[in-house]
């Protein structure tokens, strides 16, 4: 029985295509190279070492599995970066992981090899690194408060990281907390994108208005100069008690670095021109902050007034009637203004205690609020429309408003009208 030639050709083509795909998939990992390095082979005991493992090759690079850092503890990391460049007309891809380590063992210490693994298959193994760590004979020089604070709050690269800092770590329920997100750079950043905003469950949040272009300033950390800028600033008001967590902010940065070029001797005078060592390459680095934990205390039960509804801050109360003499069924406007600092948006309309025979309508609410310095300031205006259905002379009870002042730790009750 003869086979249809068209069927034979089709099957052959499919087989060749499948074989080609398999060969390409295998080739994608065939020429990968994994190298490891540290910035100091003779660190002192307690000193810091930056470890970087870099994987280079074609497309579809496998994942980098770091070694066990015996004799060290991890201070920062892992931080990841990736880059693409053209080398002699061919695309080359690389990716790196970086850790900042602290030496906790004196003497001869070995950092084992990292591995490039994909689907349980190892494609490359890096070199091991031999270090000689100094003896712990003298106490380490303590870091300054700023340096220690930055080291504890950052997650990223030694030359690029972002921190999240709260101006308070223990607050009362509904007391304002400010979290500032600041980037530190020793490399050129051409652009950035916030890929994940921090989750703050159990908080009301309000963002500060910042300039579209961050304002850079110079600072020194650990004897090194950095450019720094505030990228985000948020006011938070906890709505429940206990230990509350603010999740990390994550972002990608486009970093400009000198190009890594490989030179070969050539008689072509243009080759050296196009392989200019001053040419730049772009690298994408992913950085994030550490999560923050705040301790939120409940408000004291002692001396809490009956009129208290949960408002926390420092407030003032003003009540205004547009007229004192009116006719039956005429409208009376009562304006209640609560001003000061705190989360004014959470203030419920104060209650008007009116005589029998007065009809009261729901108030209109107007807010004028802004974040100024370390507080939310402004006012909430509640305008009530009241209509008397009876004739006579009536005494109107004053409006009462209570709040808790976290600065003094006391309740205050205001009345006006």
Secondary structure, 3 states (H helix, E strand, C coil): CCCCHHHHHHHHHHHHHHHHHHHHHHHHHHCCEEEEEECCCCCCCCCEEEEEEEEEECCCCCEEECCCCCCEEEEEEEEEEEEEEEECCEEEEEEEEEEEEEECCCEEEEECCCEEEECCEEEEECCCEEEEECCCCCCCCCCCHHHHHHHHHEEEECCEEEEEEECCCEEECCCEEEEEEEEEECCEEEEEEEEECCCCCCEEEEECCCCCCCCCEEEEECCEEEEEEEEEEEEEEECCCEEEEECCCEEEEEEEEECCCCCCCCCCHHHHHHCCCCCEEEEEEEEEECCEEEEEECCCCCCCCCCCCCCEEEEEEEEEECCCCCCCCCEEEEEEEEEEEECHHHCCCCCCCCCCCEEECCCEEEEEEEEECCEEEEEEEEEEEEEECCCCCCCCCCEEEEEEECCCCEEEEEEEC
